[in-house]
Amino acid sequence: MQCQDLLVQGLSLGMILGGVMHFVCLMKSHAAYGRYADTSTSSVMVPVRLAWFLQELPALLLPLLLLLTTDGNHSIRKHLMLLTFCLHYFQRSCIYSLLTKGRPFAFNIMLSGMVFCSINGFLQAHYLLHCATYQNTWISDGRLLAGMGINIHSDHILQNLRKPVEISYKIPRGGLFEYVSAAKFFGEIVERLGYALATWSLPTCSFAFFTICFIGRRAYHHHRFYNEKFKDFPRSRRSLIPFIF
């Protein structure tokens, strides 16, 4: 397959626009899943474990399918970056989905997640396999070394701070939760920024931007939820960025 430059640029810019739209919409309302899901409506509800599995799975399967059906040799960097992307979505679709205990998803929320993951999975894989060009001296590139370090650190944060979602909410404590209400989101944003630095491309930067717009606002909502629900919530704790916001 040849590199489809216009398609890559169009999908990337569309993701940036989608991030802006989500940020604006979420200023007045919540994304209706998890603790903000309204299970009293007539919407078809999907069990949370099945919803997370089906929603995240396309972002794992499509890159693997493109990799298996693409002829030719690819640089180690391309394989490494694509493997990093796939590992994240393997964890989200095949591990996290088995551990979560949250509320059911509305079918339309799950479907929108599947569409996003399908588009993003294709975009990231197509760009890396068919469009990206890297020099053979990439291992000495400071951007990649910084990105790899951020990814490893964010993986450590997620592995140690990710807790099964409880029906009865409690104040999260320990690790980065002593500094921010949304430690898991902070780790995910750091991971996205590290991936964008490592690949240094419009598709990955647009993915990072969308993530910041979407879960950044959700982090603020989580922080407000804890402040309103718990009288003993630590007032020094921030929403998303330690000591800042």
Secondary structure, DSSP 8 states (H G I E B T S, - for coil): ----HHHHHHHHHHHHHHHHHHHHHTTTS--SSGGG--TTSSS-EE-HHHHHHHHHTHHHHHHHHHHHH--S---HHHHHHHHHHHHHHHIIIIIIHHH-----EEHHHHHHHHHHHHHHHHHHHHIIIII----TTGGG-HHHHHHHHHHHHHHHHHHHH-----SS-----SGGGGTBS-HHHHHHHHHHHHHHHHH-SHHHHHHHHHHHHHHHHHHHHHHHHHHHH-TT--TT-BSSSTTT-
